[in-house]
Each structure stands twice: as C-alpha cells, then as structure tokens.
Amino acid sequence: MLAEFITAHAVAISAMLLIVAYIFIATEKIPKVTIALLGAGLTVILGLVSQNKMLGDSLNPHYFANFIDLNVIFLLISMMIIVNISTKSGVFNYVANEMLKLTKGHPLKILVVLSIFTATVSAFLDNVTTVILIMPITFAIAKKLDINPLPYLLTEVFASNIGGTATLIGDPPNIIIGSAAGFSFMDFIYNLTLPVAIILIIVTVVLAIIFRKRLHASADKMAEVANIDNSKTITDKNLMIRSMLVLALVIIGFVTHDMTHIETCIAAMLGASVLLLFEKPTEILRDVEWNTIFFFVGLFIIIGGVEASGGIRLMAQWILDVTNGSAQAASMLILWASGIISGFIDNIPYTATMSPMLVEIQKTMGHDYVFPLWWCLSLGACLGGNMTIIGAAANVIVSENAAKEGHPIFFLNFMKYGFLVVFISLAVSTFYIYLRYLI
C-alpha cells in the first residue's frame, strides 16, 4: 500500500525531500553533509531510486549509484590533494608577497593587486583554498600599514568568486556543469574568460573608489610593506618544483582534452597520484575536505530521486512554457534567477538541480538552444554567491576569520557591497550573453 502511494506521488515526494534539504542547508542549523546523506538515505529507502544494480539480466537505470557523478567527485578529490601538497611548499605565499612588493606599500595599489592575484589563483585553485592562503598575508599587511583590513578582505572574497567563474576547476558549480554538458576546460576559457575579466576590472575599480578614503598609510609604514622579507617563504624548494611541475602538467592535460580525450578527472587523478608518491598519503588524505565530497554524494542521490520520478522533466517543461520557447527569455530567466537564488542558498545544490533540467531541455530543443543557457547558469550561480555572507563557502571562511581577528563583517554590511557587485556582474553578463549568443 505504502509502496503504491510513493510510486503514485513520486514527483511530489522527491521534490519535497529536495526542498526540505534546501531549507536545512540554507539555515545551517545542522551540518549540510548530514542533511545531504540523510536525504540520500531517505531517497533510497522510499524507493525513489533503486538499491539494486541489476534489473533482471540488465543494468538498472535507476540504481542509486548511477546518479552520483564520479567525474565531479574524483576531480574534486584529486584537485584537493594537489592543492594541499602544493601549498605546503609556500609557493603561493611567495608569489603574493612578490606582487605586494611591486606596489611599494601603497594601500590602494595593494587592493588592486590582491584583487587580481586572488581572482587569478581562484581560477585554478578552489575559492576556499585561495582565501585561506591570502588572509594571513592580508592581516599582516593591514597591521603593518595600521589600517582596517575589511576593504581588502571584501575585495578578496568578491574577486575569488569572480575569478573562480572563469574555468572548469575554479568553482564547484562549473565542475558540475562541465560534467553534465560535456564541456572541456578550454570550453570554459573560450566562453567565460572575457566576461569574467571585464567584471573583475569594473568591480575592482568600483571598490577602489568606494574604499579609497579608508586606504591611507604613512610613508614609513608603506616602506615596511615594500621591503617584505620573502627569502624564507619557500619552505621546501624540491616540493615547490615537483608540485608546480605536476600542477602545470595537469592543467596542460585539461587544455589538451579535445586532442587527447583524457577526461579532466583522470588528468587530475594522475597528477595527485604522482605527488602522493613523495608524501605520506594518510597525512594528505586527512586534509581532503571529505565533508564536501560526501555532501556532493548525498546531494546527487537526492536529485537523482527527482530525476527518476520525472520531476526534472516537468521543471524543464515549465521553463519552456513560461518563456514560450524563446532562447532570449530563457537565458535571461536562468541568468538572473541563478544570480539572485545563489546569493541566499548554496550554489552547489542549486546547480546540481538545474544541470539535469538543462539536459532535459536539450533533448527537446537541441544543443544550439541550450548552449547559451549553460553559460547563463554558470555565470549566475558562481557570481551570485557574492551577494551575501552565506552565498559561497569562501564568504563564510573570510567572515569567520575576520571576526577572530577583531574585525567582524556583519551580514547587512556585506550585503550592501555584495548586492552592488552582483548587480554589476549580472548586468555585464547580460550584455555579454546577448551580444555573443542571442543576436
């Protein structure tokens, strides 16, 4: 009786599970990995996806493991390993210090340099790692200049989310999109680097104008920053050479995917494995963000329940109906809705829900219709994370560390700047999408 009821109302039940999971993830009262795994367990137990790998003599398409995107999982784990090992050498701090020395200690120039450095590094490392790397340097610089670090911290977190939008590996939503759409590393470079660069320049200039009166320091304090001792920043030269060589080869593997047809997750996995040959795997694997990995696993299964029930197909049809099949209307709807929604809920579950919906739309409308929609989703989901403190993981990390250092960033204060940054980002994205894909 219960099984029949669940089968008859599978769409409503699976959608309810997803919505409840969203609510708990957004409120952060319970760790989001716990919510994702609990939701995944309920999805399987209720029969929304199957526990059985085989269906008679053939593979079961609704087997729960089929909905876990292993390309995403292995790419995330591998890049976490590569970044964790590379960071130990001190190479990223060294580069940051060298760039800061070029500013001669001028506070406004430092803001611009930190913005460019953070955005560039975030395009190849994950946003959280990038802000964790740059924050200690920022606090040290602000202390030497005797100024409030908040203008720098806010600029860095905005730049990290903007820069991460540019590449396949820069932000988790892009990894999900790349796997679902079959996009290569170079696809993201070709389609997103230009708008991201324009957005970064405009946002950095606007923030420099807004914060210019708060960025003043005496000549002697500026001289301290200009003469930073960077001689001991590299803690392990051999590790630096090894890790940078492997990271470069992995990125080359990403770039040459169209020629070699080696998946990005495989290239990253090979790179991580080579670096692990010289390390103690237990220590390195302990630093992998397993909470994030299992959050993805649980989330994929919950969304798999919605997909298996036909709920994703209904959502796709709704998009087509409300936009009357117009590519222009669908693009703008997805871009702006993604930007606003991702400002208040985690952009990872949002993107993971939207990606299979775009796959469904592609089955009906074709590749050419959906192609710009993927870039709208990426730009909206990644850039929208700048709107609030809870919009992206990097935002939370920066706000927590700022509070520990005695410089709390309040929700409304962050949103005051975040709203402006997101509006600029989405406005530029609108013009870009329209001029490049929709004319």
BAVO-375430 format. One line per field, with one value per residue (C-alpha): residue number from 1; residue in one letter; x, y, z. Coordinates in steps of 0.02 Angstrom, whole numbers, plus 32768, in hexadecimal, padded with zeros to 4 digits. Example, Ala and Ser with C-alpha at 12.3 -4.5 7.8 and 13.67 -1.06 7.14 Angstrom:
2
n: c(1/2)
res: c(A/S)
x: c(8267/82AC)
y: c(7F1F/7FCB)
z: c(8186/8165)
***
This chain:
439
n: c(1/2/3/4/5/6/7/8/9/10/11/12/13/14/15/16/17/18/19/20/21/22/23/24/25/26/27/28/29/30/31/32/33/34/35/36/37/38/39/40/41/42/43/44/45/46/47/48/49/50/51/52/53/54/55/56/57/58/59/60/61/62/63/64/65/66/67/68/69/70/71/72/73/74/75/76/77/78/79/80/81/82/83/84/85/86/87/88/89/90/91/92/93/94/95/96/97/98/99/100/101/102/103/104/105/106/107/108/109/110/111/112/113/114/115/116/117/118/119/120/121/122/123/124/125/126/127/128/129/130/131/132/133/134/135/136/137/138/139/140/141/142/143/144/145/146/147/148/149/150/151/152/153/154/155/156/157/158/159/160/161/162/163/164/165/166/167/168/169/170/171/172/173/174/175/176/177/178/179/180/181/182/183/184/185/186/187/188/189/190/191/192/193/194/195/196/197/198/199/200/201/202/203/204/205/206/207/208/209/210/211/212/213/214/215/216/217/218/219/220/221/222/223/224/225/226/227/228/229/230/231/232/233/234/235/236/237/238/239/240/241/242/243/244/245/246/247/248/249/250/251/252/253/254/255/256/257/258/259/260/261/262/263/264/265/266/267/268/269/270/271/272/273/274/275/276/277/278/279/280/281/282/283/284/285/286/287/288/289/290/291/292/293/294/295/296/297/298/299/300/301/302/303/304/305/306/307/308/309/310/311/312/313/314/315/316/317/318/319/320/321/322/323/324/325/326/327/328/329/330/331/332/333/334/335/336/337/338/339/340/341/342/343/344/345/346/347/348/349/350/351/352/353/354/355/356/357/358/359/360/361/362/363/364/365/366/367/368/369/370/371/372/373/374/375/376/377/378/379/380/381/382/383/384/385/386/387/388/389/390/391/392/393/394/395/396/397/398/399/400/401/402/403/404/405/406/407/408/409/410/411/412/413/414/415/416/417/418/419/420/421/422/423/424/425/426/427/428/429/430/431/432/433/434/435/436/437/438/439)
res: c(M/L/A/E/F/I/T/A/H/A/V/A/I/S/A/M/L/L/I/V/A/Y/I/F/I/A/T/E/K/I/P/K/V/T/I/A/L/L/G/A/G/L/T/V/I/L/G/L/V/S/Q/N/K/M/L/G/D/S/L/N/P/H/Y/F/A/N/F/I/D/L/N/V/I/F/L/L/I/S/M/M/I/I/V/N/I/S/T/K/S/G/V/F/N/Y/V/A/N/E/M/L/K/L/T/K/G/H/P/L/K/I/L/V/V/L/S/I/F/T/A/T/V/S/A/F/L/D/N/V/T/T/V/I/L/I/M/P/I/T/F/A/I/A/K/K/L/D/I/N/P/L/P/Y/L/L/T/E/V/F/A/S/N/I/G/G/T/A/T/L/I/G/D/P/P/N/I/I/I/G/S/A/A/G/F/S/F/M/D/F/I/Y/N/L/T/L/P/V/A/I/I/L/I/I/V/T/V/V/L/A/I/I/F/R/K/R/L/H/A/S/A/D/K/M/A/E/V/A/N/I/D/N/S/K/T/I/T/D/K/N/L/M/I/R/S/M/L/V/L/A/L/V/I/I/G/F/V/T/H/D/M/T/H/I/E/T/C/I/A/A/M/L/G/A/S/V/L/L/L/F/E/K/P/T/E/I/L/R/D/V/E/W/N/T/I/F/F/F/V/G/L/F/I/I/I/G/G/V/E/A/S/G/G/I/R/L/M/A/Q/W/I/L/D/V/T/N/G/S/A/Q/A/A/S/M/L/I/L/W/A/S/G/I/I/S/G/F/I/D/N/I/P/Y/T/A/T/M/S/P/M/L/V/E/I/Q/K/T/M/G/H/D/Y/V/F/P/L/W/W/C/L/S/L/G/A/C/L/G/G/N/M/T/I/I/G/A/A/A/N/V/I/V/S/E/N/A/A/K/E/G/H/P/I/F/F/L/N/F/M/K/Y/G/F/L/V/V/F/I/S/L/A/V/S/T/F/Y/I/Y/L/R/Y/L/I)
x: c(8000/808B/80F4/8061/8043/80FA/80FC/805E/80A1/815B/816F/8121/817F/8229/820E/81DC/827B/82E4/828C/829C/8354/836A/8319/8389/8424/83FA/83D9/847A/8430/846C/850C/84DE/853A/84C8/842D/8469/8490/83EE/838C/83E8/83C0/8307/8308/8348/82DD/823E/8265/8276/8317/8343/83B7/83D0/8458/8406/8356/8343/83D2/83F2/8438/83B8/83B5/836B/83F5/8422/84DD/84B9/8485/852C/8597/8640/8694/866A/869A/8745/8771/874B/87AD/8842/884D/883E/88D4/893B/8914/8934/89DF/8A0F/89DE/8A59/8AEB/8ABA/8ABD/8A16/8A46/8AEB/8A95/8A19/8AA5/8B07/8A6D/8A50/8B03/8AE1/8A5E/8AE3/8A6B/89E6/8940/88D3/894C/894F/8892/88A0/892E/88D3/8838/8897/88FF/8868/8800/888F/88B8/87FE/87F0/8864/884E/87AA/876A/8776/882D/8854/880A/885A/8902/88EE/889B/8936/8996/8907/88FF/89BC/89BB/892A/8984/8A25/89C5/8959/88B7/8814/8825/876B/877C/8800/879E/86FE/875B/87B2/8713/86BA/8752/875E/86AB/86C0/8766/8725/869D/871C/8750/8710/876D/8759/86B1/864F/85B5/8622/8660/85AB/857E/8617/85EE/8534/854D/85EB/864F/870C/8783/879F/86E3/86DB/8774/872B/867E/869A/8747/8717/867B/86D2/8767/86F4/8690/872F/8773/86D0/86B3/8767/875D/86B5/86F4/8794/872A/86B7/8746/87C6/87AB/87CB/886F/88F4/899A/8A36/8AD4/8B37/8AAD/8AA1/8B5D/8B49/8AD6/8B45/8BD6/8B82/8C03/8BCE/8C6E/8C29/8B78/8BA2/8BAF/8BD8/8C29/8C22/8B6A/8B48/8B9B/8B46/8A98/8A9F/8ADB/8A4D/89CC/8A08/89FE/894E/8914/8965/8901/8862/888D/88B4/8818/87CE/8868/888F/87DB/881F/8799/87C6/87A8/8825/88AA/8892/8893/8938/8985/8949/898B/8A38/8A44/8A0A/8AA0/8B0D/8A96/8A45/8997/8946/897A/8947/88A0/8877/8874/87FC/8754/86F3/865C/8650/8669/85E0/856F/857C/855B/84BE/8481/8493/8428/839F/8398/839E/82F8/82AA/82F3/82BA/8209/81FB/8201/8297/823B/81A5/8217/8266/81BB/8187/821E/81EF/8139/815A/81D7/816E/8207/8268/8323/8336/82B2/82F3/83A6/8378/8306/838E/8418/83BD/835F/8402/845B/83D5/83B1/846A/847F/8413/8428/84C1/84E5/851D/8472/8422/8496/8488/83CA/83CE/844D/83E0/8351/83B8/83E4/8328/830C/8396/833B/82A5/82F3/839F/8453/8453/83BF/840A/84C0/84AC/8441/84D5/853E/84AD/84A3/855E/8568/84CB/84F4/85AB/859D/84FC/855D/85A4/84FD/84FD/8572/851C/851F/85C6/8638/86C7/8658/8637/86F0/8724/869C/86C9/8782/8760/86F8/8786/87FD/8786/873F/8692/8637/857E/84FC/84AA/8550/858F/84EC/84F9/8596/8565/84C4/8522/85A7/8525/84BE/8559/8588/84DC/84C8/856E/853F/8498/84EB/856E/84F1/847F/8507/8566/84DD/8431/843D)
y: c(8000/8079/8049/806B/8115/8146/810E/8171/820F/81F9/82A7/8300/8297/82A9/8364/8375/831C/8391/842E/83FA/83D3/8480/84D3/847A/8499/8553/8566/8508/84CC/841C/83F9/83F5/8350/8301/8345/8307/8257/824C/8286/8209/817C/81AA/81B5/8103/80BB/8105/80B3/8156/810C/8054/7FF4/7F6D/7F7B/7EFB/7EF5/7E41/7E20/7ED8/7F6E/7FD2/8088/80C1/8072/80F8/80F7/8123/81D1/81F6/8257/8206/8280/830B/82A4/826B/8315/8369/82EA/82ED/83AB/83B5/833F/83A1/8448/8407/83C5/845F/84D6/8484/84C8/857E/85A6/8602/8671/8697/86D1/873B/8790/87B6/8806/886E/88AE/88F5/896A/89C3/89B0/8A25/89EE/8A0D/89B3/8922/8912/8905/8886/881B/881C/87E4/8764/8718/870E/86C0/863D/8617/85EA/8556/852E/8526/85C8/858E/855C/8601/866F/8601/861F/86DB/8709/86FA/8768/87E5/87F2/8807/8891/88ED/88E5/892B/89B8/89D4/89D1/896E/88CB/88C4/891E/889E/8809/883B/885A/87B1/874E/87A3/8787/86D0/86AD/8711/86BF/8611/862A/862E/8577/84C6/84A9/8557/853B/849A/84D1/84D6/8425/83EB/844B/840C/8357/8367/83C8/836F/8412/840E/847E/84E7/84FA/855C/85C3/85EE/861A/8666/86B5/8755/8782/8750/87C0/8854/8838/882B/88CF/892F/88E9/890B/89BF/89DB/8993/89F9/8A97/8A65/8A39/8ABC/8B2D/8A9C/8A6A/8AE2/8ABD/8B1C/8B14/8AAF/8A2D/8A1F/8A01/896C/8916/8945/88ED/884B/87C2/8737/86D2/864D/863E/85A4/851C/848A/84B2/83FF/83F1/8498/8460/83B6/83F7/8488/8412/8398/8424/846B/83BE/83A3/844B/841E/837D/83E3/8458/83CA/8365/8382/8330/82A6/8283/8263/829A/8326/82B8/8237/82BC/8300/8252/8227/82CA/82AC/81FA/8232/82B1/8230/81C3/8240/825C/81FC/81DC/81D0/8281/82CB/826F/82AC/835E/8336/838B/82E9/8348/839C/82F9/829C/8335/8322/8267/827C/830F/82AF/8222/8298/82EE/8241/821E/82B9/8287/81D2/8207/827A/8319/8360/8347/83A8/8437/843D/8443/84D1/8538/851D/8548/85E7/8629/85EF/8595/8639/8620/86D8/86CE/8627/8669/8705/86A3/8624/86A9/871E/8698/8639/86D7/8708/8659/862F/86C8/8679/85BE/8553/855B/84A6/8454/84D7/84AF/83F5/8406/8477/8413/8379/83F0/843F/8391/836F/8413/83E3/8341/83AA/8448/840F/843D/84EA/8523/84E7/851B/85CF/8592/8531/85D0/8630/85AD/85B4/8672/8682/85F9/8626/86E4/86E7/869D/874B/8791/8756/870A/8661/8667/860B/85A7/8623/86AE/864D/8624/86DA/871B/869B/86C5/8780/876E/870D/879C/881B/885D/880F/881B/882C/87DE/8881/88DA/884F/884F/890B/88F1/8843/887E/8902/8885/8805/8887/88C0/880A/87D8/8878/8859/87A1/87D3/883E/87B8/8729/878E/87D1/872C/86A9/86F5/8773)
z: c(8000/8033/7F9C/7F28/7F79/7F66/7EB0/7E8B/7EDE/7EB9/7E6C/7F02/7F83/7F2E/7F17/7FCE/8004/7F98/7FD8/808F/8072/8023/80BA/8137/80CD/80C3/817E/81AB/8250/8226/81C3/810B/80F0/8173/811C/8071/80AD/8111/8079/800C/8085/8085/7FC7/7FBB/8048/7FFF/7F59/7EF8/7EB6/7EB8/7F2C/7EA8/7E25/7DB2/7D6E/7D38/7CC0/7C97/7CF4/7D58/7D19/7DC0/7E2A/7EAB/7E84/7DCE/7E06/7E5C/7DE0/7DF9/7D82/7DFD/7E97/7E57/7E0F/7EB6/7F1D/7EA7/7EA0/7F5E/7F6D/7EEE/7F41/7FF2/7FC0/7F59/7FE5/805E/7FF8/8017/7F5D/7F5A/7FED/7F97/7EF7/7F5A/7FBB/7F1C/7ECF/7F6B/7F67/7EBA/7F05/7F6F/8000/7FB8/8009/7F6F/7EFB/7F76/7F68/7EAB/7EB5/7F35/7EC7/7E2B/7E89/7EE2/7E42/7DDF/7E62/7E7C/7DC4/7DE1/7E99/7EF7/7F43/7FF8/7FE6/7F93/801C/80A3/804E/803A/80E1/8151/80D6/80D6/8193/819C/8117/816A/8211/81C7/8172/820D/81AA/81B5/814F/8121/8078/8047/808A/8031/7F8E/7F9C/7FBA/7F29/7EB9/7EEC/7EB6/7E16/7DE7/7E0F/7D8C/7CFE/7CF8/7D09/7DAD/7DF9/7E4D/7E75/7E10/7D75/7D96/7D9F/7CFF/7CA3/7CCB/7CA2/7BFF/7BC7/7BC3/7BC4/7C25/7B88/7B6C/7C0E/7BDE/7B34/7B76/7C22/7C30/7BD4/7C3A/7CDC/7CB4/7C8C/7D2C/7D95/7D4F/7D6A/7E19/7E4F/7E10/7E67/7F0C/7F00/7EEE/7F7E/7FF5/7FBF/8057/80CE/807B/80B8/810F/8142/80D7/8158/8168/80AA/80A6/811B/809E/800B/8060/8094/80B4/803D/8048/80BE/8079/8010/8094/8020/7F78/7F36/7F63/7F0E/7E6B/7E70/7E97/7E1B/7D92/7DB5/7DC1/7D1A/7CC8/7D0E/7CC8/7C21/7C2B/7C44/7BB3/7B3A/7B63/7AB6/7A68/7AE6/7B1E/7BCE/7C49/7CC1/7D58/7D15/7CF3/7DA4/7DEF/7D9A/7DD9/7E8A/7E86/7E4D/7EDA/7F59/7F2B/7F8B/801E/80AB/8062/810C/8139/8092/8087/8137/80F2/8063/8082/8094/80D5/802B/7FCD/802B/801E/7F62/7F6B/7FD3/7F6B/7EC7/7F0C/7F4A/7EA1/7E50/7EA6/7E56/7DAE/7DB7/7DE7/7D50/7DB7/7D5A/7CB5/7CF9/7D30/7C83/7C32/7CA7/7C6F/7BB9/7BDA/7C3E/7BBD/7B28/7AE3/7AD2/7AE6/7B17/7BA0/7BE1/7BE7/7C4A/7CBF/7CE8/7CF7/7D6D/7DCF/7DEA/7E22/7EA0/7EE3/7EF5/7F62/7FE9/7FD6/7FB2/7EF7/7EF4/7F13/7EA3/7E12/7E31/7E20/7D87/7D22/7D02/7CD9/7C4E/7C0F/7C03/7BA5/7B2C/7B03/7ACA/7A83/7A4B/7A70/7A21/7A8A/7B2E/7B0F/7B50/7BE0/7C28/7C2E/7C7B/7D03/7D22/7D28/7D93/7E10/7E28/7E27/7E8E/7F20/7F40/7F79/802F/80AF/809B/7FDC/7FCD/803E/8026/806B/810A/8122/810F/8184/820A/8204/8201/82A0/82F4/82CA/8316/8272/8262/81BC/81DE/816B/8133/811F/80AE/804C/8030/7FC9/7F8C/7F3C/7ED8/7EA1/7E6B/7E0E/7DAE/7D8B/7D4B/7CE5/7C8B/7C76/7C29/7BA4/7B83/7B71/7B01/7A8F/7A7F/7A76/7A5D/79CF)
***
